[in-house]
Amino acid sequence: MALQARRSSRLASPWRLGRRRLSSSRHPHGLAWARMPAPPEPAPPSPAQSTQSAQLAQSAQITPLAPAVRPRAVADALSALGTNDLDGIGAGAPVVELEKLDLGADGVRGAIERQDSAAFARVAKELGRSWWVALEWGDEDMSGPFWGGSANTWRAICEEGRRVWPLMEAGKLIRADGEEVVGASPSGKPRGDRFVVGSDSRLRDGQGRPTCPTLQALERALNLLGDLLAAPLANEPRVGFKLVARTHSLFACFPGEGSEYGAHFDGGNGDPRKLTAILYLNEGWQPEDGGELLMYDATRAEGPCWRSVMPRAGTLVLFRADRVLHKVSPSYKMRFALTMFFGATYGNDHKHSKQRNAHLEKLRSLGY
């Protein structure tokens, strides 16, 4: 069956966007969605941090993202396609490492602190051209008042991850028929990740203080990233969508022992997710540890391939949630990542449909 036909099943939209009211029921991962000023932070920032954050938003003229609400269950965009289809796509295609886009001094962190509109315009341009981009975070010292984190961010966040591992739940998806599936990819292949949402009340002590301060600092960083990307993405002709909402962070772990996640999309067919951001947190990661993110490239001149990203600490990858088929290769070591999803609306739905259909036609020409 052609991939385009497989994706044509009508899935329930979890949102009512624009001026219409958002629903308030549960996402399959328990994530809360927020319209684009930033949602109240889990821990009140210091006065110095509050002042600096306000100055950043004001000087960058960013429209902050808004308070969190819970939508209806989000149907996995691929779960209606059957049980054997997705993991056959790209079988035997070579794996090609994705080169990182250089944002200049101190990577993404420096671009955020400088409010570097030119750097984020380059990111938006790459997302329009390739649908993905890999970046280097930069200096891991986030102990100052602006970030409110740790001097040794990667070590600290993995220590927090190991501590909250007992609270993490198996990954879920909801099929088009409403069935909730735990611990499986859309194809039925075992899914090995576990997760906890950054806003989970269990990540606070008895006095309401966060027990994972590094996690909270990195979530704030991804919030700022979304704020600074909103205008460049809306202005990039090959993207053309407006970020309107985001989730809380998803702190995820593959425990090793060959755990993986089969081929899937994060959005599409009514799912509001249009952009995925993943920050990898693992120091000393080696190729033999596995766990690469693999994104299917059907348009490479030399033939289809999988673009790979190693989950090394400080690697940030952004990709189009509704267009990029991706998977996680078997991981042989505990692997941590922090994910945030961004919802968006397109200013030109007709143009978007033509772009999407052109890509699907390319997949069909390859026998899928």
Backbone hydrogen bonds in HBPLUS format (Angstrom, degrees):
<---DONOR---> <-ACCEPTOR-->    atom                        ^
c    i                          cat <-CA-CA->   ^        H-A-AA   ^      H-
h    n   atom  resd res      DA  || num        DHA   H-A  angle D-A-AA Bond
n    s   type  num  typ     dist DA aas  dist angle  dist       angle   num
A0005-ALA N   A0002-ALA O   3.07 MM   3  5.29 117.9  2.47  99.2 113.7     1
A0006-ARG N   A0002-ALA O   2.97 MM   4  6.32 153.2  2.04 149.1 157.5     2
A0003-LEU N   A0368-TYR O   2.56 MM 365  5.59 119.4  1.92 111.1 129.6     3
A0007-ARG N   A0003-LEU O   2.99 MM   4  6.25 148.0  2.10 151.4 158.7     4
A0008-SER N   A0005-ALA O   3.11 MM   3  5.14 161.0  2.15 105.4 110.9     5
A0020-ARG N   A0017-LEU O   3.18 MM   3  5.53 152.5  2.26 130.4 128.5     6
A0030-GLY N   A0027-HIS O   2.82 MM   3  4.93 160.8  1.85 113.2 119.4     7
A0248-HIS N   A0032-ALA O   3.18 MM 216  5.99 126.0  2.49 148.6 162.8     8
A0033-TRP N   A0069-VAL O   2.77 MM  36  5.32 140.7  1.93 163.9 162.5     9
A0069-VAL N   A0033-TRP O   2.50 MM  36  5.32 157.1  1.55 166.6 174.5    10
A0034-ALA N   A0246-ARG O   2.59 MM 212  5.07 134.9  1.78 140.9 156.8    11
A0246-ARG N   A0034-ALA O   2.64 MM 212  5.07 134.2  1.84 133.3 149.1    12
A0066-ALA N   A0035-ARG O   1.47 MM  31  4.24 125.3  0.65 114.7 148.0    13
A0036-MET N   A0244-VAL O   2.56 MM 208  4.76 143.3  1.69 119.1 120.2    14
A0050-SER N   A0046-SER O   2.83 MM   4  6.10 159.6  1.87 158.3 164.5    15
A0051-THR N   A0047-PRO O   2.96 MM   4  6.15 161.4  2.00 149.1 153.5    16
A0052-GLN N   A0048-ALA O   2.98 MM   4  6.20 164.4  2.01 149.3 153.4    17
A0053-SER N   A0049-GLN O   2.88 MM   4  6.02 163.0  1.91 152.3 157.1    18
A0054-ALA N   A0050-SER O   2.98 MM   4  6.12 159.9  2.02 147.5 153.0    19
A0055-GLN N   A0051-THR O   2.91 MM   4  6.14 155.5  1.97 148.0 155.2    20
A0056-LEU N   A0052-GLN O   2.91 MM   4  6.14 155.3  1.97 147.9 154.5    21
A0057-ALA N   A0053-SER O   3.00 MM   4  6.28 169.3  2.01 154.0 155.5    22
A0058-GLN N   A0054-ALA O   2.89 MM   4  6.02 161.6  1.92 149.4 155.1    23
A0059-SER N   A0055-GLN O   2.88 MM   4  5.90 169.8  1.89 151.2 154.6    24
A0060-ALA N   A0056-LEU O   2.98 MM   4  6.00 152.1  2.06 148.3 155.9    25
A0061-GLN N   A0057-ALA O   3.02 MM   4  5.89 113.6  2.47 132.0 146.4    26
A0062-ILE N   A0057-ALA O   3.19 MM   5  5.38 162.8  2.22 149.1 153.9    27
A0061-GLN N   A0058-GLN O   3.15 MM   3  5.05 147.4  2.26  96.3 106.2    28
A0076-ASP N   A0174-ILE O   3.05 MM  98  5.78 153.0  2.13 144.1 152.6    29
A0079-SER N   A0076-ASP O   3.19 MM   3  5.33 150.5  2.28 105.3 113.7    30
A0081-LEU N   A0078-LEU O   3.01 MM   3  5.57 164.7  2.03 125.0 127.0    31
A0088-GLY N   A0085-ASP O   3.14 MM   3  5.72 157.2  2.19 115.0 122.0    32
A0089-ILE N   A0086-LEU O   3.09 MM   3  5.61 160.0  2.13 115.0 120.9    33
A0091-ALA N   A0088-GLY O   3.39 MM   3  5.53 154.7  2.46 125.8 120.9    34
A0093-ALA N   A0090-GLY O   2.97 MM   3  5.21 166.2  1.99 127.7 129.9    35
A0306-TRP N   A0094-PRO O   2.81 MM 212  6.19 160.4  1.85 158.9 165.1    36
A0096-VAL N   A0306-TRP O   2.78 MM 210  6.03 164.4  1.81 158.9 163.7    37
A0308-SER N   A0096-VAL O   2.91 MM 212  5.90 156.1  1.97 131.2 137.4    38
A0098-LEU N   A0308-SER O   2.91 MM 210  5.55 170.9  1.91 154.5 151.4    39
A0101-LEU N   A0134-ALA O   2.84 MM  33  6.14 159.5  1.88 174.9 167.8    40
A0107-GLY N   A0104-GLY O   3.14 MM   3  5.73 147.4  2.25 146.7 138.0    41
A0110-GLY N   A0106-ASP O   2.83 MM   4  4.67 164.5  1.85 131.5 130.2    42
A0111-ALA N   A0107-GLY O   3.02 MM   4  6.31 154.8  2.08 147.2 154.9    43
A0108-VAL N   A0136-GLU O   2.97 MM  28  6.31 159.4  2.02 149.1 155.7    44
A0112-ILE N   A0108-VAL O   2.90 MM   4  6.17 155.5  1.96 156.2 162.0    45
A0109-ARG N   A0137-TRP O   2.80 MM  28  5.63 173.3  1.80 158.5 160.0    46
A0113-GLU N   A0109-ARG O   2.99 MM   4  6.27 167.2  2.01 153.9 157.3    47
A0114-ARG N   A0110-GLY O   2.85 MM   4  5.97 148.1  1.95 146.9 155.8    48
A0115-GLN N   A0111-ALA O   2.96 MM   4  5.75 113.3  2.42 130.7 145.7    49
A0116-ASP N   A0111-ALA O   2.94 MM   5  4.95 167.3  1.96 147.1 151.3    50
A0115-GLN N   A0112-ILE O   3.10 MM   3  4.97 146.2  2.22  97.3 107.6    51
A0117-SER N   A0115-GLN O   3.03 MM   2  5.96 114.6  2.47 113.9  98.2    52
A0120-PHE N   A0116-ASP O   3.22 MM   4  6.61 159.8  2.26 154.4 159.5    53
A0121-ALA N   A0117-SER O   2.92 MM   4  6.08 141.3  2.07 142.5 153.4    54
A0122-ARG N   A0118-ALA O   3.11 MM   4  6.38 144.4  2.24 141.1 149.6    55
A0123-VAL N   A0119-ALA O   3.15 MM   4  6.54 148.3  2.25 141.3 149.9    56
A0124-ALA N   A0120-PHE O   2.97 MM   4  6.21 162.0  2.01 144.9 149.2    57
A0125-LYS N   A0121-ALA O   2.92 MM   4  6.10 153.2  2.00 142.7 150.3    58
A0126-GLU N   A0122-ARG O   2.99 MM   4  6.23 155.3  2.05 146.1 152.0    59
A0127-LEU N   A0123-VAL O   2.96 MM   4  6.27 154.7  2.03 151.0 158.3    60
A0128-GLY N   A0124-ALA O   2.94 MM   4  6.19 143.7  2.08 143.7 153.7    61
A0129-ARG N   A0125-LYS O   2.93 MM   4  6.17 146.1  2.05 143.5 153.0    62
A0130-SER N   A0126-GLU O   2.80 MM   4  5.79 175.7  1.80 157.2 158.7    63
A0131-TRP N   A0127-LEU O   2.98 MM   4  4.29 132.8  2.21 106.7 118.5    64
A0320-ARG N   A0131-TRP O   2.91 MM 189  5.33 152.4  1.98 155.6 156.4    65
A0133-VAL N   A0318-LEU O   2.88 MM 185  5.41 142.2  2.03 158.2 161.7    66
A0318-LEU N   A0133-VAL O   2.92 MM 185  5.41 164.0  1.94 160.9 166.0    67
A0135-LEU N   A0316-LEU O   2.71 MM 181  5.07 158.4  1.75 158.8 165.4    68
A0316-LEU N   A0135-LEU O   2.92 MM 181  5.07 173.2  1.93 144.5 146.8    69
A0137-TRP N   A0314-GLY O   2.70 MM 177  4.89 161.9  1.73 155.6 159.0    70
A0142-MET N   A0150-SER O   2.79 MM   8  5.17 160.6  1.82 151.5 145.7    71
A0149-GLY N   A0142-MET O   2.47 MM   7  4.78 141.3  1.61 169.5 160.9    72
A0148-GLY N   A0144-GLY O   2.78 MM   4  5.64 159.7  1.82 163.6 169.5    73
A0156-ALA N   A0152-ASN O   2.93 MM   4  6.01 166.1  1.95 161.3 165.9    74
A0157-ILE N   A0153-THR O   2.87 MM   4  5.98 162.8  1.90 156.3 160.2    75
A0158-CYS N   A0154-TRP O   3.26 MM   4  6.29 156.9  2.31 139.8 145.5    76
A0159-GLU N   A0155-ARG O   3.03 MM   4  6.24 148.8  2.13 145.0 153.9    77
A0160-GLU N   A0156-ALA O   2.98 MM   4  6.27 154.6  2.05 146.7 153.5    78
A0161-GLY N   A0157-ILE O   2.88 MM   4  6.12 148.3  1.99 139.5 148.9    79
A0162-ARG N   A0158-CYS O   2.94 MM   4  6.21 159.2  1.99 148.1 151.9    80
A0163-ARG N   A0159-GLU O   3.08 MM   4  6.25 149.4  2.17 141.6 150.3    81
A0164-VAL N   A0160-GLU O   2.98 MM   4  6.26 148.5  2.08 148.7 156.3    82
A0165-TRP N   A0161-GLY O   2.96 MM   4  5.92 111.1  2.45 140.3 156.1    83
A0167-LEU N   A0164-VAL O   2.77 MM   3  5.33 147.5  1.87 120.2 130.7    84
A0168-MET N   A0165-TRP O   3.02 MM   3  5.25 153.6  2.09 110.7 118.9    85
A0169-GLU N   A0195-PHE O   2.80 MM  26  5.34 155.1  1.86 149.8 146.9    86
A0195-PHE N   A0169-GLU O   2.85 MM  26  5.34 146.4  1.96 137.6 146.9    87
A0171-GLY N   A0193-ASP O   3.24 MM  22  5.91 150.6  2.33 150.1 143.2    88
A0183-GLY N   A0171-GLY O   2.78 MM  12  5.35 177.0  1.78 170.8 170.7    89
A0173-LEU N   A0181-VAL O   2.95 MM   8  5.37 146.3  2.07 149.7 159.7    90
A0181-VAL N   A0173-LEU O   2.77 MM   8  5.37 173.4  1.78 167.0 169.4    91
A0175-ARG N   A0179-GLU O   2.80 MM   4  5.25 160.3  1.84 161.6 158.0    92
A0178-GLY N   A0175-ARG O   2.84 MM   3  5.30 160.9  1.88 120.4 123.5    93
A0191-ARG N   A0183-GLY O   2.98 MM   8  4.82 170.5  1.99 113.6 112.2    94
A0185-SER N   A0189-LYS O   2.67 MM   4  5.16 165.1  1.69 161.0 166.5    95
A0188-GLY N   A0185-SER O   2.86 MM   3  5.17 156.6  1.91 114.9 122.9    96
A0192-GLY N   A0260-GLU O   2.69 MM  68  5.13 167.8  1.70 158.5 162.5    97
A0194-ARG N   A0253-CYS O   2.90 MM  59  5.37 149.3  1.99 143.2 152.7    98
A0253-CYS N   A0194-ARG O   2.82 MM  59  5.37 155.5  1.88 155.4 159.6    99
A0196-VAL N   A0251-PHE O   2.94 MM  55  5.35 142.5  2.08 139.0 150.8   100
A0251-PHE N   A0196-VAL O   2.93 MM  55  5.35 157.1  1.98 163.4 160.4   101
A0200-ASP N   A0197-VAL O   2.95 MM   3  5.40 166.0  1.97 122.4 125.2   102
A0198-GLY N   A0249-SER O   2.89 MM  51  5.12 170.9  1.89 142.0 143.9   103
A0203-LEU N   A0200-ASP O   2.97 MM   3  5.72 166.5  1.99 122.8 127.0   104
A0204-ARG N   A0201-SER O   3.26 MM   3  5.73 133.7  2.49 118.9 118.0   105
A0211-THR N   A0203-LEU O   2.85 MM   8  5.45 169.9  1.86 136.5 137.7   106
A0205-ASP N   A0209-ARG O   2.80 MM   4  5.43 152.6  1.87 148.8 156.2   107
A0208-GLY N   A0205-ASP O   2.93 MM   3  5.25 162.9  1.96 116.9 119.9   108
A0216-GLN N   A0212-CYS O   3.16 MM   4  6.54 157.2  2.21 152.3 158.8   109
A0217-ALA N   A0213-PRO O   3.00 MM   4  6.23 153.2  2.07 145.0 151.7   110
A0218-LEU N   A0214-THR O   3.00 MM   4  6.25 159.6  2.04 152.0 157.0   111
A0219-GLU N   A0215-LEU O   2.95 MM   4  6.17 149.9  2.04 147.7 156.5   112
A0220-ARG N   A0216-GLN O   3.05 MM   4  6.31 155.0  2.11 144.0 150.1   113
A0221-ALA N   A0217-ALA O   3.02 MM   4  6.34 147.2  2.13 139.8 149.3   114
A0222-LEU N   A0218-LEU O   3.01 MM   4  6.35 154.5  2.08 148.5 153.6   115
A0223-ASN N   A0219-GLU O   2.95 MM   4  6.24 148.8  2.05 146.1 155.5   116
A0224-LEU N   A0220-ARG O   2.99 MM   4  6.31 160.0  2.04 151.9 155.6   117
A0225-LEU N   A0221-ALA O   2.95 MM   4  6.21 152.6  2.02 144.7 153.1   118
A0226-GLY N   A0222-LEU O   3.05 MM   4  6.29 158.0  2.10 146.3 150.3   119
A0227-ASP N   A0223-ASN O   3.05 MM   4  6.41 155.0  2.11 147.8 155.0   120
A0228-LEU N   A0224-LEU O   2.96 MM   4  6.20 161.5  1.99 156.0 159.6   121
A0229-LEU N   A0225-LEU O   2.99 MM   4  6.14 133.8  2.21 143.7 156.3   122
A0230-ALA N   A0226-GLY O   3.13 MM   4  6.08 129.0  2.41 143.1 153.3   123
A0233-LEU N   A0229-LEU O   2.98 MM   4  6.02 161.9  2.02 159.8 164.5   124
A0234-ALA N   A0230-ALA O   3.12 MM   4  6.31 158.0  2.17 147.6 153.7   125
A0235-ASN N   A0231-ALA O   2.98 MM   4  6.15 142.2  2.12 149.9 160.7   126
A0236-GLU N   A0232-PRO O   3.01 MM   4  6.04 117.7  2.42 138.6 152.2   127
A0236-GLU N   A0233-LEU O   3.35 MM   3  5.21 149.9  2.45  95.7 104.1   128
A0239-VAL N   A0236-GLU O   2.94 MM   3  5.39 161.0  1.98 118.7 124.9   129
A0240-GLY N   A0236-GLU O   2.88 MM   4  5.74 133.5  2.10 159.1 172.8   130
A0347-GLY N   A0240-GLY O   3.27 MM 107  6.22 172.7  2.27 167.2 166.2   131
A0242-LYS N   A0345-THR O   2.76 MM 103  5.36 163.6  1.78 157.3 160.0   132
A0345-THR N   A0242-LYS O   3.01 MM 103  5.36 148.8  2.11 139.7 145.8   133
A0244-VAL N   A0343-GLY O   2.92 MM  99  5.77 161.2  1.96 134.2 140.4   134
A0343-GLY N   A0245-ALA O   2.80 MM  98  4.90 153.4  1.87 123.3 132.2   135
A0247-THR N   A0341-PHE O   2.99 MM  94  5.57 147.2  2.10 156.4 160.6   136
A0250-LEU N   A0339-THR O   2.77 MM  89  5.00 150.5  1.85 147.9 156.2   137
A0339-THR N   A0250-LEU O   3.00 MM  89  5.00 165.2  2.03 135.9 140.5   138
A0252-ALA N   A0337-ALA O   2.96 MM  85  5.44 164.5  1.98 164.8 167.7   139
A0337-ALA N   A0252-ALA O   3.09 MM  85  5.44 150.8  2.18 148.0 149.5   140
A0254-PHE N   A0335-ARG O   2.91 MM  81  5.07 154.5  1.98 142.8 150.2   141
A0335-ARG N   A0254-PHE O   2.82 MM  81  5.07 162.3  1.86 153.4 159.4   142
A0259-SER N   A0256-GLY O   3.10 MM   3  5.51 154.8  2.16 112.7 120.0   143
A0258-GLY N   A0331-SER O   2.70 MM  73  4.80 134.7  1.90 137.6 145.7   144
A0331-SER N   A0259-SER O   2.85 MM  72  5.37 153.7  1.92 141.0 148.4   145
A0261-TYR N   A0328-VAL O   3.19 MM  67  4.98 166.1  2.21 135.6 135.9   146
A0328-VAL N   A0261-TYR O   2.91 MM  67  4.98 167.1  1.92 145.8 150.2   147
A0264-HIS N   A0326-HIS O   2.93 MM  62  5.65 144.1  2.06 147.8 158.3   148
A0326-HIS N   A0264-HIS O   2.99 MM  62  5.65 168.6  2.01 153.0 155.2   149
A0266-ASP N   A0321-ALA O   3.23 MM  55  4.86 131.7  2.47 141.6 145.5   150
A0267-GLY N   A0321-ALA O   2.90 MM  54  5.01 144.2  2.02 127.3 116.6   151
A0271-ASP N   A0268-GLY O   3.19 MM   3  5.11 167.8  2.21 110.7 112.2   152
A0274-LYS N   A0342-PHE O   2.90 MM  68  6.08 171.8  1.91 158.2 159.1   153
A0321-ALA N   A0274-LYS O   2.94 MM  47  4.68 137.9  2.12 100.8 108.0   154
A0275-LEU N   A0342-PHE O   3.22 MM  67  5.10 155.3  2.29 147.3 148.1   155
A0342-PHE N   A0275-LEU O   2.85 MM  67  5.10 159.2  1.89 158.6 160.7   156
A0276-THR N   A0319-PHE O   2.93 MM  43  5.47 167.4  1.95 164.0 168.1   157
A0319-PHE N   A0276-THR O   3.06 MM  43  5.47 152.6  2.14 147.4 155.0   158
A0277-ALA N   A0340-MET O   2.96 MM  63  5.31 157.6  2.01 158.3 164.8   159
A0340-MET N   A0277-ALA O   2.91 MM  63  5.31 152.7  1.98 150.9 158.3   160
A0278-ILE N   A0317-VAL O   2.94 MM  39  5.38 163.4  1.96 157.8 163.3   161
A0317-VAL N   A0278-ILE O   2.93 MM  39  5.38 163.4  1.96 154.3 158.9   162
A0279-LEU N   A0338-LEU O   2.84 MM  59  5.19 167.0  1.86 152.4 156.0   163
A0338-LEU N   A0279-LEU O   2.92 MM  59  5.19 160.2  1.96 145.9 152.5   164
A0280-TYR N   A0315-THR O   2.88 MM  35  5.39 175.9  1.88 163.3 163.6   165
A0314-GLY N   A0280-TYR O   3.01 MM  34  5.91 146.1  2.13 152.8 144.3   166
A0281-LEU N   A0336-PHE O   3.39 MM  55  5.64 162.0  2.42 144.0 139.2   167
A0313-ALA N   A0282-ASN O   2.82 MM  31  4.33 140.7  1.97 118.7 113.1   168
A0289-ASP N   A0286-GLN O   2.83 MM   3  5.38 157.7  1.88 118.8 126.4   169
A0290-GLY N   A0287-PRO O   3.09 MM   3  5.72 167.0  2.11 118.5 122.6   170
A0332-TYR N   A0289-ASP O   2.93 MM  43  5.08 176.0  1.93 146.3 146.8   171
A0291-GLY N   A0330-PRO O   2.96 MM  39  5.27 151.4  2.04 115.1 116.9   172
A0329-SER N   A0292-GLU O   2.98 MM  37  5.40 164.9  2.00 156.5 158.2   173
A0293-LEU N   A0309-VAL O   3.02 MM  16  5.12 162.6  2.05 151.2 149.9   174
A0309-VAL N   A0293-LEU O   2.90 MM  16  5.12 142.7  2.04 144.3 153.6   175
A0294-LEU N   A0327-LYS O   2.89 MM  33  5.35 169.6  1.90 162.8 163.0   176
A0327-LYS N   A0294-LEU O   2.92 MM  33  5.35 145.8  2.04 146.4 156.9   177
A0295-MET N   A0307-ARG O   2.85 MM  12  5.00 158.3  1.90 139.5 146.7   178
A0307-ARG N   A0295-MET O   2.73 MM  12  5.00 164.8  1.76 153.8 149.8   179
A0296-TYR N   A0325-LEU O   2.88 MM  29  5.59 170.3  1.89 165.7 169.0   180
A0297-ASP N   A0305-CYS O   2.79 MM   8  5.33 174.9  1.79 169.4 167.8   181
A0305-CYS N   A0297-ASP O   3.04 MM   8  5.33 152.3  2.12 139.2 147.9   182
A0303-GLY N   A0300-ARG O   2.95 MM   3  5.21 157.9  2.00 111.4 118.5   183
A0315-THR N   A0312-ARG O   3.13 MM   3  5.84 152.6  2.21 145.7 144.3   184
A0323-ARG N   A0320-ARG O   3.20 MM   3  5.48 163.5  2.23 111.2 116.3   185
A0324-VAL N   A0320-ARG O   3.08 MM   4  5.79 150.9  2.16 165.4 164.8   186
A0352-HIS N   A0348-ASN O   3.08 MM   4  6.37 164.1  2.11 154.3 159.2   187
A0353-SER N   A0349-ASP O   2.94 MM   4  6.14 156.8  1.99 147.0 152.5   188
A0354-LYS N   A0350-HIS O   3.16 MM   4  6.47 157.5  2.21 148.6 153.6   189
A0355-GLN N   A0351-LYS O   3.04 MM   4  6.35 159.3  2.08 153.8 159.4   190
A0356-ARG N   A0352-HIS O   2.92 MM   4  6.15 166.3  1.94 157.2 160.8   191
A0357-ASN N   A0353-SER O   2.88 MM   4  6.01 163.8  1.90 150.9 155.7   192
A0358-ALA N   A0354-LYS O   2.97 MM   4  6.10 149.2  2.07 143.5 151.3   193
A0359-HIS N   A0355-GLN O   3.23 MM   4  6.56 152.9  2.31 145.4 151.5   194
A0360-LEU N   A0356-ARG O   2.99 MM   4  6.33 159.2  2.04 150.6 156.9   195
A0361-GLU N   A0357-ASN O   2.82 MM   4  6.00 151.3  1.90 146.8 154.5   196
A0362-LYS N   A0358-ALA O   3.13 MM   4  6.39 145.2  2.26 136.9 145.6   197
A0362-LYS N   A0359-HIS O   3.07 MM   3  5.07 119.2  2.46  92.9 108.1   198
A0363-LEU N   A0359-HIS O   3.07 MM   4  6.49 154.0  2.14 147.9 154.6   199
A0364-ARG N   A0360-LEU O   2.87 MM   4  6.20 154.2  1.94 147.7 155.3   200
A0365-SER N   A0361-GLU O   2.89 MM   4  6.15 150.7  1.98 146.0 153.5   201
A0366-LEU N   A0363-LEU O   3.04 MM   3  5.20 141.2  2.19  99.6 111.2   202
A0368-TYR N   A0363-LEU O   3.17 MM   5  5.58 157.2  2.22 141.9 139.6   203
A0367-GLY N   A0364-ARG O   2.91 MM   3  5.17 161.0  1.94 113.1 116.6   204
